[in-house]
Each structure stands twice: as C-alpha cells, then as structure tokens.
Amino acid sequence: MAKARDSSRRVAHGVSLAERGHAMSGDGARIDPNRLTIEQAAKLLSAVAKVRVPPEQIAADLEAGAPRNEDGTISLVRYAAWILKEMGRGK
C-alpha cells in the first residue's frame, strides 16, 4: 500500500502556468500537458506549487494506481483528478 501524503499542493494553478507560457522544456519547446514524462511532471508541479515534488513521489503514485497513458506518459489533468479522488478517500 502506498504511503499517505498530502497531494493537494501538487495541483493548484496548473492551467494558469501553461497559459502564461511557462510550461516549457529545457530547449524552449512547448510540452504537452497530456503527455508528460515523470521528470517533466515533477518539474512542472514543483514550479506551480513552489514546493519540490520529487519524481519518486510521482512514480510512487503511479505504482499506487495513478493513471498513465499507453505510452507511459502522464496526463496532468487525469493525474490531478486521481490525486483529488485519493484526497477524498483520506489518502
């Protein structure tokens, strides 16, 4: 069973960050919030929450049942919905 953690800090204002053009990879190319690697998701969520979200935490969430795309990437919207559902369960 996955260790309980406060996931609420990871989802605030995700859309507004992308709208302001900050959701970019290191080479200046835009990233797709529906197809993020674990590292991209951790970097984006850390920037939004202003708290470090380690890639290991996202990997643990995936192991605990967080949704993953068929190609192994993460949809930020589906991941945020899963986090909210888990928070409702008290996890």
N, CA, C and O of each residue as an XYZ file, in Angstrom:
364
protein
N       0.839     -1.174      0.000
C       0.000      0.000      0.000
C       0.886      1.241      0.000
O       1.907      1.287      0.687
N       0.493      2.228     -0.764
C       1.282      3.456     -0.885
C       1.227      4.282      0.389
O       0.219      4.312      1.095
N       2.332      4.944      0.659
C       2.420      5.800      1.831
C       1.527      7.021      1.625
O       1.520      7.608      0.543
N       0.783      7.401      2.646
C      -0.095      8.566      2.565
C       0.739      9.833      2.497
O       1.765      9.954      3.167
N       0.283     10.784      1.673
C       0.971     12.065      1.580
C      -0.026     13.122      1.140
O      -1.053     12.814      0.535
N       0.287     14.362      1.448
C      -0.576     15.475      1.105
C      -0.355     15.828     -0.352
O       0.672     16.407     -0.704
N      -1.311     15.486     -1.201
C      -1.175     15.725     -2.629
C      -1.777     17.036     -3.076
O      -1.616     17.409     -4.238
N      -2.458     17.746     -2.209
C      -3.173     18.951     -2.609
C      -2.245     20.018     -3.151
O      -2.644     20.788     -4.024
N      -1.032     20.085     -2.663
C      -0.125     21.134     -3.109
C       0.324     20.940     -4.545
O       0.886     21.861     -5.137
N       0.093     19.773     -5.122
C       0.602     19.471     -6.451
C      -0.298     19.922     -7.590
O       0.145     19.924     -8.738
N      -1.538     20.304     -7.323
C      -2.445     20.535     -8.435
C      -2.879     21.975     -8.603
O      -3.541     22.290     -9.592
N      -2.541     22.855     -7.694
C      -3.017     24.232     -7.751
C      -2.458     24.984     -8.947
O      -1.255     24.936     -9.204
N      -3.304     25.665     -9.666
C      -2.942     26.602    -10.725
C      -2.180     25.986    -11.892
O      -1.433     26.701    -12.561
N      -2.330     24.719    -12.162
C      -1.610     24.081    -13.260
C      -1.944     24.660    -14.616
O      -1.061     24.811    -15.459
N      -3.191     24.985    -14.837
C      -3.593     25.519    -16.131
C      -3.024     26.914    -16.330
O      -2.541     27.231    -17.417
N      -3.071     27.746    -15.310
C      -2.592     29.114    -15.488
C      -1.100     29.158    -15.816
O      -0.663     30.054    -16.538
N      -0.325     28.234    -15.315
C       1.103     28.189    -15.627
C       1.299     27.931    -17.115
O       2.102     28.602    -17.763
N       0.579     26.978    -17.646
C       0.690     26.674    -19.063
C       0.198     27.842    -19.909
O       0.780     28.138    -20.952
N      -0.862     28.505    -19.473
C      -1.399     29.640    -20.222
C      -0.402     30.794    -20.286
O      -0.383     31.535    -21.269
N       0.414     30.956    -19.269
C       1.398     32.033    -19.253
C       2.655     31.673    -20.036
O       3.568     32.491    -20.144
N       2.713     30.454    -20.586
C       3.844     30.077    -21.414
C       5.025     29.534    -20.643
O       6.122     29.439    -21.193
N       4.836     29.177    -19.386
C       5.939     28.664    -18.579
C       6.083     27.151    -18.668
O       7.065     26.598    -18.173
N       5.140     26.486    -19.279
C       5.193     25.034    -19.369
C       6.064     24.633    -20.549
O       5.574     24.155    -21.572
N       7.346     24.834    -20.387
C       8.277     24.556    -21.472
C       9.369     23.605    -21.011
O       9.710     23.540    -19.830
N       9.894     22.887    -21.954
C      11.027     22.031    -21.649
C      12.299     22.864    -21.696
O      12.253     24.044    -22.042
N      13.413     22.274    -21.358
C      14.680     22.986    -21.291
C      15.134     23.589    -22.613
O      15.862     24.581    -22.606
N      14.729     23.024    -23.750
C      15.182     23.544    -25.033
C      14.248     24.609    -25.611
O      14.436     25.029    -26.753
N      13.258     25.051    -24.857
C      12.354     26.094    -25.305
C      11.132     25.579    -26.042
O      10.242     26.365    -26.364
N      11.060     24.283    -26.319
C       9.895     23.717    -26.988
C       8.780     23.495    -25.969
O       9.027     23.102    -24.829
N       7.567     23.751    -26.400
C       6.423     23.531    -25.506
C       6.259     22.038    -25.222
O       6.546     21.186    -26.063
N       5.795     21.757    -24.026
C       5.496     20.374    -23.680
C       3.991     20.190    -23.670
O       3.242     21.143    -23.454
N       3.555     18.979    -23.902
C       2.136     18.652    -23.933
C       1.716     18.204    -22.540
O       2.211     17.185    -22.058
N       0.808     18.939    -21.867
C       0.398     18.555    -20.520
C      -0.365     17.236    -20.470
O      -0.626     16.708    -19.389
N      -0.724     16.705    -21.635
C      -1.384     15.403    -21.692
C      -0.402     14.265    -21.938
O      -0.797     13.100    -21.973
N       0.877     14.597    -22.108
C       1.903     13.587    -22.374
C       3.213     14.003    -21.719
O       4.176     14.362    -22.395
N       3.231     13.948    -20.392
C       4.412     14.349    -19.623
C       5.191     13.127    -19.164
O       4.602     12.109    -18.800
N       6.502     13.227    -19.181
C       7.315     12.211    -18.525
C       7.216     12.462    -17.021
O       6.737     13.514    -16.597
N       7.659     11.519    -16.231
C       7.657     11.708    -14.781
C       8.489     12.931    -14.420
O       8.091     13.726    -13.568
N       9.631     13.082    -15.059
C      10.520     14.210    -14.758
C       9.876     15.546    -15.132
O       9.976     16.516    -14.381
N       9.214     15.599    -16.293
C       8.529     16.822    -16.704
C       7.398     17.165    -15.739
O       7.220     18.326    -15.371
N       6.637     16.152    -15.332
C       5.534     16.382    -14.396
C       6.062     16.901    -13.062
O       5.493     17.826    -12.481
N       7.144     16.308    -12.583
C       7.724     16.749    -11.311
C       8.197     18.197    -11.402
O       7.970     18.985    -10.484
N       8.846     18.543    -12.497
C       9.352     19.904    -12.680
C       8.198     20.911    -12.766
O       8.239     21.965    -12.132
N       7.179     20.581    -13.548
C       6.031     21.467    -13.705
C       5.268     21.635    -12.402
O       4.934     22.754    -12.014
N       4.994     20.534    -11.730
C       4.250     20.606    -10.473
C       5.050     21.318     -9.388
O       4.472     22.028     -8.564
N       6.348     21.143     -9.374
C       7.198     21.848     -8.407
C       7.147     23.349     -8.640
O       7.082     24.128     -7.689
N       7.177     23.755     -9.906
C       7.132     25.184    -10.228
C       5.801     25.798     -9.837
O       5.754     26.916     -9.325
N       4.727     25.072    -10.076
C       3.390     25.575     -9.754
C       3.181     25.657     -8.248
O       2.681     26.660     -7.739
N       3.559     24.614     -7.547
C       3.311     24.530     -6.106
C       4.341     25.293     -5.287
O       4.125     25.562     -4.105
N       5.466     25.642     -5.917
C       6.573     26.299     -5.221
C       7.074     25.451     -4.054
O       7.584     25.962     -3.056
N       6.912     24.151     -4.214
C       7.405     23.136     -3.280
C       7.941     22.013     -4.163
O       7.295     21.623     -5.136
N       9.106     21.499     -3.829
C       9.694     20.441     -4.655
C       8.824     19.191     -4.635
O       8.511     18.653     -3.572
N       8.444     18.743     -5.810
C       7.730     17.478     -5.977
C       8.719     16.530     -6.633
O       8.990     16.651     -7.828
N       9.261     15.594     -5.875
C      10.274     14.699     -6.442
C       9.678     13.695     -7.427
O       8.555     13.229     -7.232
N      10.419     13.360     -8.479
C       9.943     12.357     -9.430
C       9.577     11.039     -8.741
O       8.679     10.325     -9.189
N      10.275     10.725     -7.657
C       9.989      9.477     -6.924
C       8.573      9.478     -6.352
O       7.946      8.424     -6.253
N       8.069     10.639     -5.979
C       6.713     10.732     -5.434
C       5.687     10.443     -6.542
O       4.690      9.759     -6.313
N       5.943     10.965     -7.719
C       5.041     10.701     -8.839
C       5.115      9.228     -9.238
O       4.090      8.610     -9.524
N       6.310      8.673     -9.257
C       6.467      7.246     -9.573
C       5.719      6.384     -8.560
O       5.094      5.391     -8.932
N       5.781      6.757     -7.288
C       5.057      6.013     -6.254
C       3.550      6.117     -6.473
O       2.823      5.144     -6.272
N       3.081      7.294     -6.884
C       1.657      7.455     -7.187
C       1.248      6.553     -8.345
O       0.178      5.944     -8.314
N       2.095      6.468     -9.363
C       1.802      5.594    -10.499
C       1.722      4.139    -10.055
O       0.848      3.396    -10.502
N       2.622      3.739     -9.188
C       2.592      2.371     -8.653
C       1.342      2.129     -7.815
O       0.850      1.004     -7.732
N       0.830      3.197     -7.190
C      -0.358      3.086     -6.335
C      -1.652      3.164     -7.137
O      -2.741      3.071     -6.570
N      -1.538      3.334     -8.461
C      -2.741      3.309     -9.286
C      -3.067      4.587    -10.027
O      -4.111      4.664    -10.674
N      -2.210      5.595     -9.954
C      -2.455      6.819    -10.717
C      -2.488      6.476    -12.204
O      -1.756      5.591    -12.648
N      -3.322      7.161    -12.974
C      -3.443      6.823    -14.391
C      -2.193      7.180    -15.190
O      -1.495      8.154    -14.909
N      -1.949      6.364    -16.179
C      -0.793      6.535    -17.062
C      -1.289      6.304    -18.490
O      -2.132      5.439    -18.727
N      -0.767      7.073    -19.428
C      -1.106      6.869    -20.834
C      -0.495      5.564    -21.322
O       0.412      5.021    -20.693
N      -0.995      5.068    -22.444
C      -0.492      3.813    -23.004
C       0.998      3.859    -23.299
O       1.683      2.838    -23.236
N       1.501      5.055    -23.624
C       2.924      5.172    -23.938
C       3.785      5.425    -22.694
O       4.988      5.662    -22.806
N       3.167      5.375    -21.512
C       3.903      5.543    -20.265
C       3.965      6.968    -19.759
O       4.461      7.213    -18.660
N       3.466      7.920    -20.547
C       3.468      9.313    -20.108
C       2.283      9.585    -19.201
O       1.425      8.726    -18.998
N       2.249     10.799    -18.655
C       1.218     11.183    -17.691
C       0.405     12.340    -18.256
O       0.960     13.297    -18.796
N      -0.918     12.242    -18.125
C      -1.796     13.366    -18.440
C      -1.976     14.156    -17.148
O      -2.453     13.622    -16.146
N      -1.591     15.427    -17.176
C      -1.677     16.253    -15.983
C      -3.110     16.322    -15.457
O      -3.320     16.287    -14.245
N      -4.086     16.419    -16.341
C      -5.493     16.509    -15.924
C      -5.943     15.209    -15.256
O      -6.562     15.235    -14.192
N      -5.633     14.082    -15.877
C      -6.036     12.792    -15.295
C      -5.311     12.529    -13.972
O      -5.893     11.987    -13.033
N      -4.044     12.915    -13.910
C      -3.263     12.745    -12.678
C      -3.841     13.614    -11.556
O      -3.992     13.153    -10.425
N      -4.163     14.872    -11.876
C      -4.754     15.771    -10.870
C      -6.093     15.227    -10.389
O      -6.388     15.285     -9.196
N      -6.903     14.703    -11.295
C      -8.194     14.124    -10.902
C      -7.983     12.931     -9.970
O      -8.719     12.768     -8.997
N      -7.000     12.113    -10.257
C      -6.700     10.958     -9.399
C      -6.277     11.423     -8.007
O      -6.705     10.858     -7.000
N      -5.428     12.462     -7.956
C      -4.979     12.994     -6.665
C      -6.176     13.479     -5.855
O      -6.282     13.185     -4.664
N      -7.073     14.216     -6.494
C      -8.260     14.716     -5.797
C      -9.126     13.575     -5.287
O      -9.652     13.634     -4.175
N      -9.273     12.537     -6.103
C     -10.048     11.360     -5.683
C      -9.397     10.714     -4.459
O     -10.086     10.350     -3.506
N      -8.086     10.575     -4.484
C      -7.363      9.987     -3.352
C      -7.499     10.853     -2.099
O      -7.630     10.330     -0.992
N      -7.467     12.167     -2.271
C      -7.630     13.072     -1.118
C      -9.006     12.874     -0.492
O      -9.154     12.939      0.728
N     -10.013     12.633     -1.333
C     -11.363     12.385     -0.842
C     -11.467     11.102     -0.041
O     -12.348     10.953      0.805
N     -10.562     10.179     -0.315
C     -10.513      8.925      0.440
C      -9.696      9.049      1.709
O      -9.638      8.117      2.512
N      -9.059     10.209      1.892
C      -8.235     10.402      3.077
C      -6.833      9.884      2.916
O      -6.163      9.591      3.906
N      -6.372      9.764      1.682
C      -5.012      9.248      1.445
C      -4.104     10.373      1.168
O      -2.912     10.162      0.941
